[in-house]
Amino acid sequence: MARLTAAQIKQYAYTAGFRGADLDTAVAVALAESGGNTEAYNPELASSYSRPGAGSRGLWQIFGAVHPKYNSSAALDPSVNARGAFEIYQAAGNKFTPWSAYKGGQYKKYLSSVPGGVPSGEAIPSSR
């Protein structure tokens, strides 16, 4: 299991396209959703949308039943997961409403752990 720091997650989020205050929110959402565990998987068995193997994956817990493009082990790669999170965010009108940790407010307790500043956008930190 690879557990990333808030700074590492911020680099992935920045590279995927998140900017400004939404960059920090994206990091906080990822921490609330997965605890920074790149291999986090929730089978979502209680969801009416779910079917075997179509659970939520990776840092941003992308729900494979709703986002079939990310319904594979590739979504455990932090770069792929960050790009997927950014696509989902954009499709939601540049909002974080698709994430339960955002809607429920759990992400707020992680905002203070997000490092300040803007990543360089150059090197992606190693997660493995």
ChimeraX commands (.cxc) that place a marker at each C-alpha (Angstrom):
marker #1 position 0.00,0.00,0.00 radius 0.5
marker #1 position 1.32,3.41,-0.93 radius 0.5
marker #1 position 0.24,6.27,1.30 radius 0.5
marker #1 position 0.96,9.72,-0.09 radius 0.5
marker #1 position 1.50,12.92,1.83 radius 0.5
marker #1 position -0.68,15.98,1.25 radius 0.5
marker #1 position 2.23,17.57,-0.66 radius 0.5
marker #1 position 2.49,14.57,-2.99 radius 0.5
marker #1 position -1.27,14.54,-3.58 radius 0.5
marker #1 position -1.14,18.27,-4.27 radius 0.5
marker #1 position 1.45,17.68,-7.00 radius 0.5
marker #1 position -0.78,15.08,-8.68 radius 0.5
marker #1 position -3.84,17.34,-8.40 radius 0.5
marker #1 position -1.94,20.29,-9.84 radius 0.5
marker #1 position -0.61,18.24,-12.74 radius 0.5
marker #1 position -4.16,17.03,-13.45 radius 0.5
marker #1 position -5.41,20.63,-13.70 radius 0.5
marker #1 position -6.72,21.78,-10.32 radius 0.5
marker #1 position -5.84,25.40,-9.51 radius 0.5
marker #1 position -6.37,28.07,-6.87 radius 0.5
marker #1 position -8.47,27.29,-3.81 radius 0.5
marker #1 position -9.88,24.28,-5.64 radius 0.5
marker #1 position -6.41,22.75,-5.66 radius 0.5
marker #1 position -6.38,22.71,-1.86 radius 0.5
marker #1 position -9.96,21.46,-1.76 radius 0.5
marker #1 position -9.06,18.64,-4.15 radius 0.5
marker #1 position -6.25,17.53,-1.84 radius 0.5
marker #1 position -8.52,17.68,1.20 radius 0.5
marker #1 position -11.19,15.67,-0.61 radius 0.5
marker #1 position -8.63,13.00,-1.56 radius 0.5
marker #1 position -7.40,12.79,2.04 radius 0.5
marker #1 position -10.95,12.50,3.34 radius 0.5
marker #1 position -11.89,9.90,0.74 radius 0.5
marker #1 position -8.82,7.64,0.86 radius 0.5
marker #1 position -6.52,8.81,3.64 radius 0.5
marker #1 position -3.88,9.22,0.93 radius 0.5
marker #1 position -3.90,5.48,0.17 radius 0.5
marker #1 position -3.38,5.11,-3.59 radius 0.5
marker #1 position -4.70,1.54,-3.43 radius 0.5
marker #1 position -7.89,2.32,-1.50 radius 0.5
marker #1 position -10.86,0.31,-2.75 radius 0.5
marker #1 position -14.44,0.35,-1.51 radius 0.5
marker #1 position -16.71,-2.25,-3.15 radius 0.5
marker #1 position -19.74,0.04,-2.57 radius 0.5
marker #1 position -21.96,-3.00,-2.03 radius 0.5
marker #1 position -24.70,-0.92,-0.42 radius 0.5
marker #1 position -25.03,1.32,-3.48 radius 0.5
marker #1 position -27.94,0.69,-5.82 radius 0.5
marker #1 position -25.58,1.54,-8.71 radius 0.5
marker #1 position -22.94,-0.97,-7.81 radius 0.5
marker #1 position -22.18,-4.34,-9.25 radius 0.5
marker #1 position -19.32,-6.67,-8.33 radius 0.5
marker #1 position -15.96,-5.07,-9.14 radius 0.5
marker #1 position -17.40,-1.61,-9.84 radius 0.5
marker #1 position -16.56,0.03,-6.53 radius 0.5
marker #1 position -14.62,3.20,-5.72 radius 0.5
marker #1 position -10.88,3.30,-6.36 radius 0.5
marker #1 position -7.80,5.31,-5.55 radius 0.5
marker #1 position -7.06,8.64,-3.94 radius 0.5
marker #1 position -10.31,10.32,-4.96 radius 0.5
marker #1 position -12.37,7.11,-4.69 radius 0.5
marker #1 position -13.69,7.25,-8.24 radius 0.5
marker #1 position -16.86,5.16,-8.42 radius 0.5
marker #1 position -16.48,2.70,-11.30 radius 0.5
marker #1 position -20.21,2.01,-11.62 radius 0.5
marker #1 position -20.85,5.69,-12.42 radius 0.5
marker #1 position -17.52,6.36,-14.16 radius 0.5
marker #1 position -16.82,3.15,-16.12 radius 0.5
marker #1 position -13.78,4.71,-17.81 radius 0.5
marker #1 position -12.10,4.40,-14.39 radius 0.5
marker #1 position -13.46,0.97,-13.48 radius 0.5
marker #1 position -10.13,-0.85,-13.53 radius 0.5
marker #1 position -6.97,-1.25,-11.53 radius 0.5
marker #1 position -5.47,1.59,-13.63 radius 0.5
marker #1 position -7.51,3.96,-11.45 radius 0.5
marker #1 position -5.21,3.03,-8.56 radius 0.5
marker #1 position -2.39,4.88,-10.29 radius 0.5
marker #1 position -2.36,8.34,-8.68 radius 0.5
marker #1 position -1.83,10.12,-12.02 radius 0.5
marker #1 position -4.78,8.34,-13.63 radius 0.5
marker #1 position -6.93,8.89,-10.54 radius 0.5
marker #1 position -6.08,12.60,-10.40 radius 0.5
marker #1 position -6.93,13.06,-14.09 radius 0.5
marker #1 position -10.20,11.22,-13.51 radius 0.5
marker #1 position -11.00,13.38,-10.50 radius 0.5
marker #1 position -10.37,16.51,-12.55 radius 0.5
marker #1 position -12.62,15.27,-15.38 radius 0.5
marker #1 position -15.39,14.48,-12.90 radius 0.5
marker #1 position -14.96,17.89,-11.23 radius 0.5
marker #1 position -15.18,19.64,-14.61 radius 0.5
marker #1 position -18.24,17.62,-15.64 radius 0.5
marker #1 position -19.90,18.73,-12.39 radius 0.5
marker #1 position -19.44,22.38,-13.36 radius 0.5
marker #1 position -16.08,22.78,-11.57 radius 0.5
marker #1 position -17.62,21.59,-8.31 radius 0.5
marker #1 position -16.77,18.81,-5.88 radius 0.5
marker #1 position -20.40,17.74,-5.40 radius 0.5
marker #1 position -19.83,14.20,-6.77 radius 0.5
marker #1 position -17.74,13.35,-3.67 radius 0.5
marker #1 position -19.52,12.32,-0.49 radius 0.5
marker #1 position -16.62,13.65,1.62 radius 0.5
marker #1 position -17.28,17.07,0.12 radius 0.5
marker #1 position -21.05,16.95,0.44 radius 0.5
marker #1 position -20.77,15.72,4.03 radius 0.5
marker #1 position -18.08,18.26,4.92 radius 0.5
marker #1 position -15.50,15.67,6.03 radius 0.5
marker #1 position -12.91,17.24,3.72 radius 0.5
marker #1 position -12.84,20.42,5.86 radius 0.5
marker #1 position -10.82,18.80,8.64 radius 0.5
marker #1 position -8.02,18.12,6.12 radius 0.5
marker #1 position -7.75,21.64,4.68 radius 0.5
marker #1 position -5.30,22.72,7.39 radius 0.5
marker #1 position -2.95,19.85,6.47 radius 0.5
marker #1 position -2.63,20.96,2.83 radius 0.5
marker #1 position 0.72,22.69,2.31 radius 0.5
marker #1 position 0.70,26.22,0.98 radius 0.5
marker #1 position 2.11,27.32,-2.32 radius 0.5
marker #1 position 1.80,26.02,-5.82 radius 0.5
marker #1 position 3.63,22.89,-6.96 radius 0.5
marker #1 position 6.20,23.31,-9.69 radius 0.5
marker #1 position 4.26,21.14,-12.10 radius 0.5
marker #1 position 7.52,19.46,-13.10 radius 0.5
marker #1 position 8.25,16.23,-11.25 radius 0.5
marker #1 position 5.57,13.82,-10.14 radius 0.5
marker #1 position 6.54,12.32,-6.78 radius 0.5
marker #1 position 7.06,8.61,-6.59 radius 0.5
marker #1 position 4.20,6.76,-4.93 radius 0.5
marker #1 position 5.65,3.28,-4.91 radius 0.5
marker link #1:1,2 radius 0.2
marker link #1:2,3 radius 0.2
marker link #1:3,4 radius 0.2
marker link #1:4,5 radius 0.2
marker link #1:5,6 radius 0.2
marker link #1:6,7 radius 0.2
marker link #1:7,8 radius 0.2
marker link #1:8,9 radius 0.2
marker link #1:9,10 radius 0.2
marker link #1:10,11 radius 0.2
marker link #1:11,12 radius 0.2
marker link #1:12,13 radius 0.2
marker link #1:13,14 radius 0.2
marker link #1:14,15 radius 0.2
marker link #1:15,16 radius 0.2
marker link #1:16,17 radius 0.2
marker link #1:17,18 radius 0.2
marker link #1:18,19 radius 0.2
marker link #1:19,20 radius 0.2
marker link #1:20,21 radius 0.2
marker link #1:21,22 radius 0.2
marker link #1:22,23 radius 0.2
marker link #1:23,24 radius 0.2
marker link #1:24,25 radius 0.2
marker link #1:25,26 radius 0.2
marker link #1:26,27 radius 0.2
marker link #1:27,28 radius 0.2
marker link #1:28,29 radius 0.2
marker link #1:29,30 radius 0.2
marker link #1:30,31 radius 0.2
marker link #1:31,32 radius 0.2
marker link #1:32,33 radius 0.2
marker link #1:33,34 radius 0.2
marker link #1:34,35 radius 0.2
marker link #1:35,36 radius 0.2
marker link #1:36,37 radius 0.2
marker link #1:37,38 radius 0.2
marker link #1:38,39 radius 0.2
marker link #1:39,40 radius 0.2
marker link #1:40,41 radius 0.2
marker link #1:41,42 radius 0.2
marker link #1:42,43 radius 0.2
marker link #1:43,44 radius 0.2
marker link #1:44,45 radius 0.2
marker link #1:45,46 radius 0.2
marker link #1:46,47 radius 0.2
marker link #1:47,48 radius 0.2
marker link #1:48,49 radius 0.2
marker link #1:49,50 radius 0.2
marker link #1:50,51 radius 0.2
marker link #1:51,52 radius 0.2
marker link #1:52,53 radius 0.2
marker link #1:53,54 radius 0.2
marker link #1:54,55 radius 0.2
marker link #1:55,56 radius 0.2
marker link #1:56,57 radius 0.2
marker link #1:57,58 radius 0.2
marker link #1:58,59 radius 0.2
marker link #1:59,60 radius 0.2
marker link #1:60,61 radius 0.2
marker link #1:61,62 radius 0.2
marker link #1:62,63 radius 0.2
marker link #1:63,64 radius 0.2
marker link #1:64,65 radius 0.2
marker link #1:65,66 radius 0.2
marker link #1:66,67 radius 0.2
marker link #1:67,68 radius 0.2
marker link #1:68,69 radius 0.2
marker link #1:69,70 radius 0.2
marker link #1:70,71 radius 0.2
marker link #1:71,72 radius 0.2
marker link #1:72,73 radius 0.2
marker link #1:73,74 radius 0.2
marker link #1:74,75 radius 0.2
marker link #1:75,76 radius 0.2
marker link #1:76,77 radius 0.2
marker link #1:77,78 radius 0.2
marker link #1:78,79 radius 0.2
marker link #1:79,80 radius 0.2
marker link #1:80,81 radius 0.2
marker link #1:81,82 radius 0.2
marker link #1:82,83 radius 0.2
marker link #1:83,84 radius 0.2
marker link #1:84,85 radius 0.2
marker link #1:85,86 radius 0.2
marker link #1:86,87 radius 0.2
marker link #1:87,88 radius 0.2
marker link #1:88,89 radius 0.2
marker link #1:89,90 radius 0.2
marker link #1:90,91 radius 0.2
marker link #1:91,92 radius 0.2
marker link #1:92,93 radius 0.2
marker link #1:93,94 radius 0.2
marker link #1:94,95 radius 0.2
marker link #1:95,96 radius 0.2
marker link #1:96,97 radius 0.2
marker link #1:97,98 radius 0.2
marker link #1:98,99 radius 0.2
marker link #1:99,100 radius 0.2
marker link #1:100,101 radius 0.2
marker link #1:101,102 radius 0.2
marker link #1:102,103 radius 0.2
marker link #1:103,104 radius 0.2
marker link #1:104,105 radius 0.2
marker link #1:105,106 radius 0.2
marker link #1:106,107 radius 0.2
marker link #1:107,108 radius 0.2
marker link #1:108,109 radius 0.2
marker link #1:109,110 radius 0.2
marker link #1:110,111 radius 0.2
marker link #1:111,112 radius 0.2
marker link #1:112,113 radius 0.2
marker link #1:113,114 radius 0.2
marker link #1:114,115 radius 0.2
marker link #1:115,116 radius 0.2
marker link #1:116,117 radius 0.2
marker link #1:117,118 radius 0.2
marker link #1:118,119 radius 0.2
marker link #1:119,120 radius 0.2
marker link #1:120,121 radius 0.2
marker link #1:121,122 radius 0.2
marker link #1:122,123 radius 0.2
marker link #1:123,124 radius 0.2
marker link #1:124,125 radius 0.2
marker link #1:125,126 radius 0.2
marker link #1:126,127 radius 0.2
marker link #1:127,128 radius 0.2
view
